[in-house]
């Protein structure tokens, strides 16, 4: 772009839409008769939060809302700002209203970075109309914003830009910068942007700088994209938990291909493979259990391999374990039994250990009948003391573990059924 005013601004800022019709993407919010478009066009301000991935237009939309309502636009970055900055912005909003009768839109970028006290500082000023609050966040507002603030705003969910939208951004930017790029290279750049409009413009700007004659070649693009292909993945953030959830559920759902895809996505995004290895061990116990006890050993071996070999060699062992787990018979019987046992332990207090189960290492304890009546299973027929009770009296007869009719648990179920029959016969004697 040629204007002197914009020479030193990044391309992403120079390309920022001036009117709502110039916004590319977010049709579910900005299409005809869609909620956000109606709010912007009417000029009726309300406090809101834009939630979406980076580069989807959150800041742009906030500016357009303020512009359409002819309001003063103030911005605070929650990464750098604090309560002092909030107070200064509120004071300026009050002064502007008193002096010029003009309303203020206060935009808080990365609002999830503010703590509860900082978020509470906005509440009275939203309530009395001093400001219209607009927050932008890449994190789930229901986790990161307190309920008092959430109850005063409307949340708009922005989506990653589709490849077709990224292509439109590239085409417009090339036209304005009077640069050329082949169609296949535009497609390559669009895919590398991973749904992030700001990212594609930053990459394009670097490529344009490399191309002195305005003709961006494959060599220029390869230089720009080298080392920059990581997909969206924010450890501890929304993408992290969504993807590990998808991996776990794909394994549980016995889909080895989808399981491998989500594993690859997380590794490609920079996730520590050891974290995934630990989660795979959990899956082996929670979702396969005794239907195939080999699963947990294979998962542990994969973890150890990753620790010994590191990346990328260790990742193949984790992939092997993931495929095995996804293909194995499934049972959550142990998982359910464990939680039922925990529930009883929590709800029934410190129940006494039955006397026959207590150890009696001293004469005094023997004289108090510690261990009296205990039946040593190895001395019983088939090494099973039929009818014996190992629970506290108040929980006698409890059953937590119910094997499923899959894998090894078929055999376990058959054995437990036989033992139950022996118990029933013993009690009838």
Secondary structure, DSSP 8 states (H G I E B T S, - for coil): ---GGGTTS-HHHHT--SSGGG--S-HHHHSTT-HHHHHHHHT----EEEE--TTSSHHHHHHHHHHHTT-EEEEEETTT--HHHHHHHHHHHHHHHHHH---EEEEEETGGGS-HHHHHTTHHHHHTTS-EEEEEESS-HHHHS-HHHHTTSEEEE-----HHHHHHHHHHHHHHHT-EE-HHHHHHHHHHHTT-HHHHHHHHHHHHHH-TTSEE-HHHHHHHHTT-------TTSHHHHHHHHHHHHHHHTT-HHHHHHHHHHHHHTT--HHHHHHHHHHHIIIIIGGG-THHHHHHHHHHHHHHHH-TTHHHHHHHHHHHHHHHS----HHHHHHHHHHHHHHHS-S----GGGS---SHHHHHTTTTTT---GGGSGGG--TT---S-GGGTT-------SSTTHHHHHHHHHHHHHHHHHHHH-
